[in-house]
Amino acid sequence: MIFIAAIGIGGYVIYEKINEETSDKNEQLLTDYLESGGIERESVEDLEDDETAMQPGMAAQNFTLTDIKSKETITLSDLRGNYVILNMWASWCPPCRDEMPDFIKFYEEYQDDNVVIVAINMTTEERSVDNVQQFVNDFNIPFYILLDEEGEVKENYDVHYLPTTLIIDPDGKVTVRRPGHITYDMLVDYYEEVTQND
């Protein structure tokens, strides 16, 4: 009986230690997330490095990637004439998950206004494409979900932080680059500002 009690107490102590370590780790992740302004850091580079990335006024780098749902290839230049919102994300990224309902809401409200949303998964950062598919299924995402399987977009667009969102005008120029979490209201504000300037 004493032996069983000792095992029980020992198990509880181990359980509490694991819980404490998990809690500490989660607390640190939350602190890092808040300190980074809602940006899931993919690398240790500082935010200043983003100044070397594709910025507003630059021509958007063309790409051809496969849509996970239709299995068709989508080429950015074929979307010319529309406002294209590019959202770079990963399935393991908490702010990417948090903002996805806002992108879906924006799509439902503005899909008839020459707006195309292209969500580009940073597939080289995923454990498997199954995780990406599960993410798409969880949210029932209605717009393009492209797989950056070779890291082409990640490299050419210099994506250091997830999520990262860009808005490209009908002429193919970048008008907005926003690293970090974005809300529906922010999307609307960016879109209205861009369309009023055209």
C-alpha positions as CSV (number, residue, x, y, z in Angstrom):
1,M,0.0,0.0,0.0
2,I,2.9,2.3,0.9
3,F,4.6,1.4,-2.4
4,I,1.5,2.3,-4.4
5,A,1.1,5.6,-2.5
6,A,4.8,6.4,-3.2
7,I,4.3,5.6,-6.9
8,G,1.2,7.9,-6.9
9,I,3.0,10.8,-5.2
10,G,6.0,10.3,-7.5
11,G,3.8,10.4,-10.6
12,Y,2.0,13.5,-9.4
13,V,5.3,15.3,-8.8
14,I,6.5,14.4,-12.3
15,Y,3.1,15.5,-13.8
16,E,3.3,18.8,-12.0
17,K,6.9,19.3,-13.2
18,I,6.0,18.6,-16.8
19,N,3.0,20.9,-16.4
20,E,5.1,23.7,-15.0
21,E,7.7,23.3,-17.8
22,T,5.0,23.4,-20.4
23,S,3.4,26.4,-18.8
24,D,6.7,28.2,-18.7
25,K,7.4,27.4,-22.3
26,N,4.0,28.6,-23.4
27,E,4.4,31.8,-21.3
28,Q,7.7,32.5,-23.1
29,L,6.2,31.9,-26.5
30,L,3.3,34.3,-25.7
31,T,5.8,36.9,-24.4
32,D,7.9,36.6,-27.6
33,Y,4.8,36.8,-29.7
34,L,3.5,40.0,-28.0
35,E,7.0,41.6,-28.0
36,S,7.3,41.0,-31.7
37,G,4.0,42.9,-32.4
38,G,2.1,39.8,-33.3
39,I,4.7,38.3,-35.6
40,E,5.6,34.6,-35.5
41,R,9.4,34.6,-35.8
42,E,10.7,32.2,-38.3
43,S,14.3,33.3,-37.9
44,V,16.4,35.2,-35.4
45,E,16.9,38.1,-37.8
46,D,15.8,41.5,-36.7
47,L,12.8,43.4,-38.1
48,E,15.2,45.8,-39.8
49,D,16.1,43.1,-42.3
50,D,12.6,43.5,-43.7
51,E,13.9,46.7,-45.3
52,T,15.8,44.6,-47.8
53,A,12.6,42.7,-48.8
54,M,10.2,43.5,-51.6
55,Q,8.7,46.9,-50.7
56,P,5.8,49.1,-51.9
57,G,6.5,50.6,-55.3
58,M,8.4,47.5,-56.5
59,A,7.1,45.2,-59.2
60,A,5.9,42.0,-57.6
61,Q,8.1,39.0,-58.5
62,N,6.2,36.5,-60.7
63,F,5.7,32.9,-59.6
64,T,3.8,29.8,-60.6
65,L,2.6,27.5,-57.8
66,T,0.1,24.7,-57.4
67,D,-3.2,25.2,-55.7
68,I,-3.7,22.5,-53.0
69,K,-7.5,22.2,-53.7
70,S,-7.7,22.2,-57.5
71,K,-4.2,20.9,-58.2
72,E,-4.0,23.5,-60.9
73,T,-1.0,25.9,-61.3
74,I,-1.6,29.6,-60.6
75,T,0.7,32.2,-62.1
76,L,0.7,35.6,-60.4
77,S,0.9,37.5,-63.7
78,D,-2.3,35.9,-64.9
79,L,-4.1,37.8,-62.1
80,R,-3.0,41.1,-63.4
81,G,-5.9,43.6,-63.6
82,N,-7.0,42.7,-60.1
83,Y,-6.0,43.8,-56.6
84,V,-4.1,40.7,-55.3
85,I,-3.7,40.1,-51.6
86,L,-0.8,37.7,-50.9
87,N,-0.8,36.1,-47.5
88,M,2.3,34.1,-46.5
89,W,1.5,31.6,-43.7
90,A,2.2,28.2,-42.1
91,S,-0.1,25.8,-40.3
92,W,1.8,25.8,-37.1
93,C,1.8,29.6,-36.8
94,P,-0.8,30.9,-34.1
95,P,-1.3,34.4,-35.6
96,C,-1.8,32.8,-39.1
97,R,-4.6,30.7,-37.6
98,D,-6.0,33.7,-35.7
99,E,-6.2,35.9,-38.8
100,M,-7.6,33.4,-41.3
101,P,-11.3,34.0,-40.4
102,D,-10.7,37.7,-41.1
103,F,-9.3,36.9,-44.6
104,I,-12.3,34.7,-45.3
105,K,-14.7,37.5,-44.1
106,F,-12.9,40.0,-46.3
107,Y,-13.0,37.6,-49.3
108,E,-16.7,37.1,-48.9
109,E,-17.3,40.9,-48.7
110,Y,-15.0,42.0,-51.6
111,Q,-14.7,39.1,-54.0
112,D,-16.9,40.9,-56.5
113,D,-14.6,44.0,-56.4
114,N,-11.7,42.7,-58.6
115,V,-10.0,41.4,-55.4
116,V,-8.2,38.1,-55.4
117,I,-6.8,36.5,-52.2
118,V,-3.9,34.1,-52.6
119,A,-2.7,32.4,-49.5
120,I,0.8,31.0,-50.0
121,N,1.8,28.3,-47.6
122,M,5.5,28.3,-46.7
123,T,5.7,24.6,-47.4
124,T,9.4,24.2,-46.8
125,E,8.7,25.2,-43.1
126,E,5.9,22.5,-42.7
127,R,6.3,19.0,-41.3
128,S,4.0,17.7,-44.0
129,V,1.5,18.8,-46.6
130,D,-1.1,16.8,-44.6
131,N,-0.9,19.6,-41.9
132,V,-1.6,22.2,-44.6
133,Q,-4.6,20.2,-45.9
134,Q,-5.9,19.9,-42.4
135,F,-5.6,23.7,-41.9
136,V,-7.5,24.3,-45.1
137,N,-10.2,21.8,-44.1
138,D,-10.5,23.3,-40.6
139,F,-11.3,26.8,-42.0
140,N,-13.0,25.7,-45.2
141,I,-10.9,28.3,-47.0
142,P,-12.6,29.5,-50.2
143,F,-9.7,31.2,-52.0
144,Y,-6.5,30.0,-53.6
145,I,-4.1,28.1,-51.3
146,L,-0.8,27.7,-53.1
147,L,2.1,25.5,-52.0
148,D,5.6,27.1,-52.0
149,E,7.2,23.7,-52.0
150,E,10.6,24.8,-53.3
151,G,10.8,28.0,-51.2
152,E,10.7,30.2,-54.3
153,V,8.3,32.8,-52.9
154,K,9.9,32.6,-49.4
155,E,13.3,33.5,-51.0
156,N,12.2,36.0,-53.7
157,Y,9.8,37.8,-51.4
158,D,12.3,37.7,-48.5
159,V,9.8,36.3,-46.0
160,H,11.4,36.3,-42.6
161,Y,8.2,36.6,-40.5
162,L,4.9,34.8,-40.5
163,P,2.4,35.8,-41.3
164,T,3.3,38.4,-43.9
165,T,0.7,40.1,-46.2
166,L,1.2,42.1,-49.4
167,I,-1.3,43.9,-51.6
168,I,-0.5,44.2,-55.3
169,D,-2.2,46.7,-57.5
170,P,-3.8,45.9,-61.0
171,D,-0.5,46.9,-62.6
172,G,1.5,44.3,-60.7
173,K,3.2,46.7,-58.2
174,V,3.4,46.1,-54.4
175,T,1.4,48.7,-52.6
176,V,1.4,47.3,-49.0
177,R,3.8,45.0,-47.1
178,R,2.6,44.1,-43.6
179,P,4.6,41.6,-41.5
180,G,2.6,40.2,-38.6
181,H,-1.0,39.5,-37.7
182,I,-3.7,41.5,-39.6
183,T,-7.4,42.0,-38.8
184,Y,-10.5,42.4,-41.0
185,D,-10.6,46.1,-40.3
186,M,-6.9,46.5,-41.2
187,L,-7.5,44.7,-44.5
188,V,-10.4,47.0,-45.3
189,D,-8.3,50.1,-44.3
190,Y,-5.4,49.0,-46.5
191,Y,-7.6,48.1,-49.4
192,E,-9.6,51.4,-49.3
193,E,-6.4,53.4,-49.0
194,V,-4.8,51.6,-52.0
195,T,-7.9,51.9,-54.2
196,Q,-8.4,55.6,-53.4
197,N,-4.8,56.3,-54.5
198,D,-5.4,54.6,-57.9
